[in-house]
Structure formats: structure tokens, C-alpha cells
């Protein structure tokens, strides 16, 4: 037992009147409460705080060990290592005697000259990488990490007494050499790709359900945005916890994506960057001056180019033509009016899903185009958070607010299958640069 531990123990025993066995039982209970992530000294300090015992912390020099020299028998370790890969946070539910408890964890691969390890951050520590914009090649100093052996090897777990900080010390550490991939060099199927881009348009976060391998159903989230680099636009699709990195995103912000995968879009015409659990998204907020660097098209330029997709078209909402809500079968496509007593399932056995549609005329100084907004884009245009039951009445109330707005749209221009008239289908809605 070191001097600090001995002093703390004596102070607690003196203040509480406990016998040493009672204190040991309380320390074991505290460590069990924190699933073994709390060191004995950490448990002592926590108990001391609860009992109103002032514990003086003496500053001491931290001595760092090589990763290869640490083992679970050491208990705790202090290491200095370079960030090699940052994973997204993951959420989990843990059953306790007090009920279900929501938790969060994030893994970071770190390396020094002797080897590598997984730094496992729990709870609020899992948010820290996003707060400091942690990226590959950053040097970390980790003091008081709990050493364990996991499925992938050495693990360093954060606890209440763990301190993690950024360091400028580079000597003797390996360097991550992989370069950022330019948009022109992206290839479908590529993994662990790093890309950068400036935000052109922003989508909305959507919730869905997925079935895990265990058969359990869980909620999932997806959000997308269009980035631009070297004059080329590409779509970033963020999944689950990575959606949080895109919250508050605005046009002109710079985004760095690490460890992404490259996939073909649903129609097979474009490549998309997908950021799942193995990816890290870092956002750099920029001011309005940088927004001018984004290449936008006017509505007239898009129509002159003919049928096709355009990621950033600036136009004004000239008129709201109509709006309606309905139910559409996910299986056969049959539609029916949206009513409170409407049946949940179609006659074919498919499930009816809500569909919100708005038709509006967009215009600029030279031309105009009737466009259709579906679901998320219709909600973004109208400023609603849920599909309305009475869309016709609601849109009449919202017309004055929406008409005259200048926005930036993701737009696909095509011919209507029935009328053969040229129309637009909106894929995203963003605020225009100020």
C-alpha cells in the first residue's frame, strides 16, 4: 500500500468510525457497482468524497510504460501512444438491480514503438474524442487506465481515476502514413478510406428498425449530406451514433471522414461514402465566407443541362401547388387516404406506410419548374417534425411562410411517366448561404 492510499484509508476510518473490514466491504461494493472499472484508490477517493473526507492529491510525475510492457497483472498503466483508428461510439443496455441502464462505449486503436492496444472509453469518456476532434496520428497520454486482455489483445479501459490528454511528444512513436483519398480515386468496395469535403447540402436524420443476429429488434439511425472536394460532389451516409456528428451541420462546414467504406448508390450511378461503426467523422465549423467556395447551380443551369441529378441548385419557392398525406403499401404500392381508422395492412399482406407529398413551383430569374417533395424533404420544406393527417388544411396555413424562401435543393430532373412533362424530384433541402 503506497503512502497516498494509506493516508486516505486512515482519514476514512477516523471520520466514519468503521473497522477496517467494514471499509474493505464498502470498497468491494463500489468496485462491483462500476463493473470492476474502478481501482481500489479510485474507490477510496469516491467513498471519501461521499463521507465528506477531504483527500489531498499530491502532484507526481507520471512515468509511462511501453504497451508491450503492460499486462492485466499490473492493474493500472500509464502509456503514451499515437491514435491509429477511431471507432464510432456504440450504445448498449445493461441490466442492473436498479433497472435497465443505458451505456455508451467507444474503441480507439493506439500504437507505440512496441505494439498496439485498444483504448476503451466508457460513458462520458466516449464523447471526449468528438469534443476534441480526435483524428489519426494524434498523440495521447493515458494515465491510470485499467489493463485487460480482450478478444483482440491488450485493452486499456477508462475509469473514474483515468486521465486522458493530448500530447505534443512525438519521439519514438510510429506515424500513420495512409493518405486522404481524392474523390476522383474512390472505388466501389474500398474499405478504411479517409476522405475530406465541404458541405453542399444536408439531409435529415431518419429512424428505422433493424433485426440483430440474436433476433432482437433495435432502432437504427441514418443521415446523409453531400460533400464537395476539388469541384466533385459525393454523398456521405452516416449511420447510428455517427449521425450525432452531423447534427448542427451547415453549408460550408468542412468534414473529415476516417475509416469509411465506399458503396454504389441504389441506382448504381454514383459512389457513396458510408460511415458506420468503424468510422470517425470530424466536423470543422466554418463561417459564411467559406460558403462562397461551394459550386452551386442555378435552376436555369440545371434545366439547360437536361435530365439528371444535381446536388446544389439555388432557387426560390414561388408557389405551393398542393399537398396531401396518404398510406402506401410497401409491398404492392397500393395507395389509400390517410385516415385515423385506416387499416394497418394491405390486402396483399404488405404493411401500409405513411407518405407525405408536397408539390411546389421553384423559380429563379430565368425559369421555373414544378417539383415534388416526398416525406423527409416535404417535412424539411414545411418545417414539420411529423407527417400531418390533414395536409391540405395545414399547407394552406403554411403557404405564406414558405412562399418566397430562397433555398438550396438536391434535385433530379426527369419526365413524368404519365404526362411526359419535365418535373423535378427533390432529394434534399438546405438553407441558402447568408
C-alpha positions in Angstrom: 0.0 0.0 0.0 1.5 3.4 -1.0 1.5 6.5 1.2 -1.4 8.1 -0.6 -3.6 5.0 -0.1 -2.6 4.6 3.5 -3.4 8.3 4.2 -6.8 8.1 2.6 -7.7 4.9 4.4 -6.8 6.4 7.8 -8.8 9.5 7.1 -11.9 7.5 6.2 -11.6 5.2 9.2 -11.2 8.1 11.5 -14.2 10.1 10.1 -16.6 7.1 9.9 -15.6 5.0 12.9 -15.6 1.9 10.7 -13.5 -1.1 11.3 -11.0 -1.9 8.5 -13.2 -4.9 7.5 -16.2 -2.6 7.0 -14.2 -0.3 4.8 -13.0 -3.2 2.7 -16.6 -4.4 2.2 -17.6 -0.9 1.1 -14.7 -0.7 -1.3 -15.7 -4.1 -2.9 -19.3 -2.9 -3.2 -18.1 0.3 -5.0 -15.9 -1.6 -7.4 -18.7 -4.1 -8.2 -21.0 -1.2 -8.8 -18.7 0.1 -11.5 -18.2 -3.4 -13.1 -14.6 -3.7 -12.0 -13.5 -0.5 -13.9 -12.8 1.3 -10.6 -9.4 0.9 -9.0 -9.0 0.5 -5.2 -7.6 4.0 -4.9 -10.5 5.3 -7.0 -13.0 3.5 -4.8 -11.2 5.0 -1.7 -11.5 8.5 -3.1 -15.1 8.0 -4.1 -16.0 6.8 -0.6 -14.1 9.6 1.0 -16.0 12.2 -1.1 -19.3 10.6 -0.1 -18.4 10.8 3.6 -17.1 14.4 3.4 -13.5 13.5 3.9 -11.1 15.9 2.2 -8.4 14.0 0.3 -5.3 16.0 -0.7 -4.0 15.0 -4.1 -0.3 15.4 -4.4 1.1 16.1 -7.8 3.5 13.5 -9.0 5.4 12.8 -12.2 3.7 10.3 -14.4 6.0 7.5 -15.7 4.9 6.0 -19.0 5.3 2.3 -19.9 5.6 0.8 -23.3 2.4 -1.0 -24.4 4.3 -4.3 -24.7 5.4 -4.0 -21.1 1.8 -3.7 -19.7 -0.4 -6.6 -18.6 -3.5 -7.3 -16.6 -1.4 -8.2 -13.6 -0.3 -4.6 -13.4 -3.8 -3.4 -12.6 -3.3 0.1 -14.0 -1.0 1.5 -16.6 0.3 4.9 -17.9 1.0 5.0 -21.6 1.8 7.4 -24.3 0.7 6.3 -27.8 -0.4 7.5 -31.2 -4.0 7.2 -32.4 -4.3 4.7 -35.3 -8.0 4.3 -35.7 -11.0 5.9 -34.0 -14.3 4.0 -34.0 -17.7 5.5 -33.6 -19.5 5.3 -30.2 -21.8 2.4 -29.6 -24.8 2.3 -27.3 -25.9 -0.6 -25.1 -28.4 -1.6 -22.4 -27.2 -3.1 -19.2 -29.5 -4.8 -16.7 -28.8 -3.8 -13.1 -30.7 -4.3 -9.8 -32.0 -0.7 -10.3 -33.4 -1.5 -13.7 -32.1 -1.2 -17.3 -29.2 1.3 -17.6 -28.2 2.9 -20.9 -24.5 3.0 -21.6 -22.0 4.2 -24.2 -18.6 2.9 -25.3 -16.0 3.8 -27.9 -12.9 2.0 -29.0 -9.6 3.6 -30.2 -6.7 1.7 -31.6 -3.4 3.2 -30.3 0.2 2.3 -31.1 3.7 2.9 -29.8 7.1 1.5 -30.9 6.4 -1.7 -29.0 3.0 -2.7 -30.2 -0.7 -1.7 -30.2 -3.7 -1.8 -27.9 -7.4 -0.9 -27.8 -8.3 2.1 -25.7 -11.8 1.5 -24.4 -13.7 4.6 -23.3 -16.8 4.3 -21.2 -19.7 6.6 -20.5 -18.9 10.3 -20.8 -15.3 9.4 -21.8 -16.8 8.1 -25.1 -17.9 11.7 -26.0 -14.4 13.1 -25.5 -12.9 12.2 -28.9 -15.7 14.2 -30.7 -15.3 17.1 -28.3 -11.5 17.4 -29.1 -11.9 16.4 -32.8 -9.7 13.4 -32.3 -8.1 12.0 -35.5 -5.5 9.6 -36.7 -1.9 10.4 -35.7 -2.8 12.4 -32.6 -0.7 11.5 -29.6 -2.4 10.6 -26.4 -1.2 10.3 -22.8 -3.3 7.9 -20.8 -2.8 7.7 -17.0 -4.5 5.3 -14.7 -6.0 3.0 -17.4 -7.3 -0.4 -16.3 -5.4 -3.1 -18.2 -7.3 -6.1 -19.5 -6.9 -8.8 -22.2 -9.7 -8.8 -24.8 -10.5 -10.8 -27.9 -8.2 -8.6 -30.0 -5.4 -8.4 -27.4 -4.3 -5.8 -25.0 -7.1 -3.4 -23.8 -6.8 -0.2 -21.8 -10.1 0.7 -20.1 -11.1 4.2 -18.8 -12.4 4.5 -15.3 -13.2 7.3 -12.8 -9.5 7.8 -12.0 -8.3 7.6 -15.6 -6.9 10.8 -17.1 -6.5 11.2 -20.9 -4.9 14.2 -22.6 -3.4 15.3 -25.9 0.3 15.4 -26.2 2.9 17.1 -28.4 5.5 14.5 -27.6 6.3 12.6 -30.9 9.7 10.9 -30.2 9.8 7.2 -30.8 6.2 6.8 -32.0 5.2 5.3 -35.3 3.4 7.5 -37.8 0.2 6.6 -39.7 1.2 7.0 -43.3 -2.0 6.4 -45.2 -3.2 9.5 -47.2 -6.6 11.0 -47.8 -8.2 9.7 -50.9 -9.4 12.3 -53.5 -12.9 11.9 -54.8 -11.7 11.0 -58.3 -9.9 8.0 -56.9 -12.8 6.5 -55.0 -13.6 2.9 -55.9 -16.7 0.8 -55.0 -15.9 -1.8 -52.4 -13.0 0.1 -50.9 -12.7 -0.1 -47.1 -10.9 2.0 -44.4 -10.9 5.1 -46.7 -10.2 8.6 -45.5 -11.9 11.5 -47.3 -12.4 15.2 -46.8 -15.0 17.6 -48.2 -17.0 20.7 -47.8 -20.7 20.5 -47.1 -23.0 21.3 -50.0 -26.4 20.1 -48.8 -27.6 18.4 -45.6 -30.3 15.7 -45.2 -32.4 14.8 -42.2 -31.8 12.1 -39.7 -34.2 9.1 -40.1 -35.1 6.3 -37.7 -35.5 2.7 -38.8 -35.6 -0.8 -37.2 -33.1 -3.5 -37.7 -33.1 -7.1 -36.7 -29.9 -8.2 -34.9 -28.4 -11.7 -35.3 -29.9 -12.6 -32.0 -33.4 -11.8 -33.4 -33.7 -8.8 -31.2 -35.1 -5.7 -32.9 -33.3 -2.4 -32.3 -33.6 1.2 -33.5 -31.1 2.4 -36.1 -30.5 5.9 -37.5 -29.2 7.2 -40.8 -28.4 10.7 -42.0 -26.7 12.0 -45.2 -25.1 15.1 -46.7 -23.4 16.0 -50.0 -19.7 17.0 -49.8 -17.6 18.7 -52.4 -13.8 18.4 -52.9 -11.8 19.5 -55.9 -15.1 20.5 -57.7 -16.6 17.0 -57.4 -19.6 16.2 -55.3 -20.1 13.0 -53.4 -22.6 11.7 -50.8 -21.7 10.9 -47.2 -24.1 8.5 -45.4 -23.7 8.4 -41.6 -25.1 5.5 -39.5 -26.3 5.4 -35.9 -24.0 7.2 -33.5 -22.2 8.9 -36.4 -25.4 10.8 -37.1 -24.6 12.9 -34.0 -21.5 14.3 -35.7 -23.7 15.8 -38.5 -26.1 17.5 -36.0 -25.9 21.3 -36.4 -24.1 20.9 -39.7 -24.4 23.8 -42.1 -23.4 24.5 -45.7 -19.8 25.4 -46.0 -18.6 23.3 -43.0 -15.6 21.1 -43.6 -15.9 17.4 -42.8 -13.2 14.8 -42.4 -14.1 11.1 -42.6 -11.8 8.3 -41.5 -12.2 4.6 -41.9 -15.2 4.8 -44.3 -16.4 2.3 -46.9 -17.3 3.1 -50.5 -20.5 1.7 -52.0 -22.6 2.2 -55.1 -25.8 4.1 -54.7 -29.1 2.3 -55.0 -29.4 3.2 -58.7 -25.8 2.2 -59.3 -25.0 5.6 -60.9 -22.9 7.1 -58.1 -20.5 6.2 -55.3 -21.3 6.9 -51.7 -19.1 7.2 -48.6 -20.6 5.2 -45.7 -19.6 5.9 -42.2 -20.6 3.1 -39.8 -19.3 1.8 -36.5 -15.7 1.5 -37.8 -15.7 5.2 -39.0 -14.8 8.5 -37.4 -16.4 11.9 -38.5 -14.8 15.2 -37.6 -16.6 18.5 -38.4 -14.9 21.9 -38.6 -17.5 24.7 -38.4 -16.7 27.5 -40.9 -18.1 31.0 -41.2 -20.2 32.3 -44.1 -17.2 33.5 -46.1 -16.2 29.9 -46.9 -19.7 29.1 -48.2 -19.0 31.0 -51.4 -16.4 28.4 -52.3 -19.1 25.8 -52.9 -20.0 25.4 -56.6 -23.8 25.8 -57.0 -26.1 25.7 -60.0 -29.0 28.0 -60.7 -32.3 26.4 -61.7 -31.8 27.7 -65.2 -28.4 26.0 -65.5 -29.8 22.7 -64.2 -32.7 22.7 -66.7 -30.4 23.7 -69.5 -28.2 20.6 -68.7 -31.2 18.4 -69.2 -32.4 15.3 -67.3 -30.1 14.2 -64.4 -29.3 14.8 -60.8 -27.9 18.0 -59.3 -26.7 18.2 -55.7 -26.8 22.0 -55.1 -29.4 24.0 -57.0 -30.3 27.5 -55.7 -33.9 28.5 -56.3 -36.9 30.3 -54.7 -40.2 28.6 -53.7 -42.5 30.6 -56.0 -45.8 28.7 -55.2 -47.1 25.8 -53.2 -49.3 23.9 -55.6 -50.8 21.1 -53.4 -50.0 18.8 -50.5 -51.5 15.6 -49.3 -50.9 12.6 -46.9 -51.7 9.0 -47.7 -50.9 5.4 -46.9 -48.9 3.4 -49.4 -48.4 -0.4 -49.3 -44.7 -1.2 -49.0 -45.3 -4.4 -51.0 -47.7 -3.7 -53.9 -47.7 0.1 -53.9 -51.4 0.5 -53.5 -52.4 3.8 -52.0 -55.3 4.8 -49.7 -56.3 8.0 -47.9 -54.7 8.7 -44.6 -57.4 8.3 -42.0 -57.4 7.6 -38.3 -59.3 4.4 -38.8 -57.4 3.2 -41.8 -56.3 -0.4 -41.8 -52.7 -1.1 -41.0 -52.1 -3.8 -43.6 -52.9 -4.0 -47.3 -55.0 -6.8 -48.8 -51.8 -8.3 -50.2 -50.3 -8.7 -46.8 -47.9 -5.7 -47.0 -47.8 -3.0 -44.4 -49.2 0.5 -45.2 -46.7 3.3 -44.5 -47.4 7.0 -44.2 -46.5 9.1 -47.2 -46.4 13.0 -47.2 -46.2 14.7 -50.6 -45.9 18.4 -51.4 -45.9 19.9 -54.9 -44.3 23.3 -55.4 -43.0 25.5 -58.1 -39.4 26.6 -57.9 -38.1 29.5 -59.8 -35.1 31.8 -60.4 -34.8 34.9 -62.6 -34.9 32.9 -65.8 -37.1 29.9 -65.4 -39.4 27.8 -63.2 -40.0 24.1 -62.6 -42.8 22.2 -60.8 -41.2 19.9 -58.2 -42.3 17.0 -55.9 -41.2 16.7 -52.3 -41.6 13.3 -50.6 -41.6 12.6 -46.9 -38.4 13.9 -45.3 -37.9 16.6 -48.0 -41.6 17.6 -47.6 -41.1 17.9 -43.9 -37.9 19.9 -44.3 -39.7 22.3 -46.7 -42.7 22.8 -44.4 -40.7 22.8 -41.2 -42.8 20.0 -39.7 -41.5 17.2 -37.5 -44.2 14.6 -38.3 -46.4 13.7 -41.2 -49.7 15.6 -40.8 -53.1 13.9 -41.0 -54.7 16.9 -42.7 -52.0 18.1 -45.0 -54.3 20.1 -47.2 -55.5 22.4 -44.4 -52.1 22.7 -42.9 -50.3 23.7 -46.1 -52.8 26.5 -46.6 -51.7 27.9 -43.2 -48.0 27.4 -44.1 -48.1 28.9 -47.7 -47.3 32.4 -46.7 -44.4 31.3 -44.6 -42.8 29.1 -47.3 -43.5 31.1 -50.4 -40.6 33.4 -51.4 -38.0 31.4 -49.5 -34.6 31.0 -51.2 -33.2 27.6 -50.6 -30.6 25.1 -51.9 -32.0 21.8 -53.2 -30.8 18.4 -54.3 -32.7 18.0 -57.5 -33.4 15.3 -60.0 -34.9 16.5 -63.3 -37.0 13.9 -65.3 -40.0 13.4 -67.5 -43.3 12.5 -65.8 -44.2 8.9 -66.9 -47.8 9.9 -67.5 -47.8 13.5 -68.7 -44.3 13.5 -70.3 -43.9 17.0 -68.8 -40.5 17.8 -67.3 -40.6 17.9 -63.5 -38.2 17.9 -60.6 -38.0 15.4 -57.7 -36.3 16.9 -54.6 -33.7 14.8 -52.7 -32.6 17.4 -50.1 -33.4 20.8 -48.8 -30.9 23.2 -47.2 -30.8 26.8 -46.1 -29.2 29.2 -48.7 -25.9 30.8 -47.7 -26.3 34.1 -45.8 
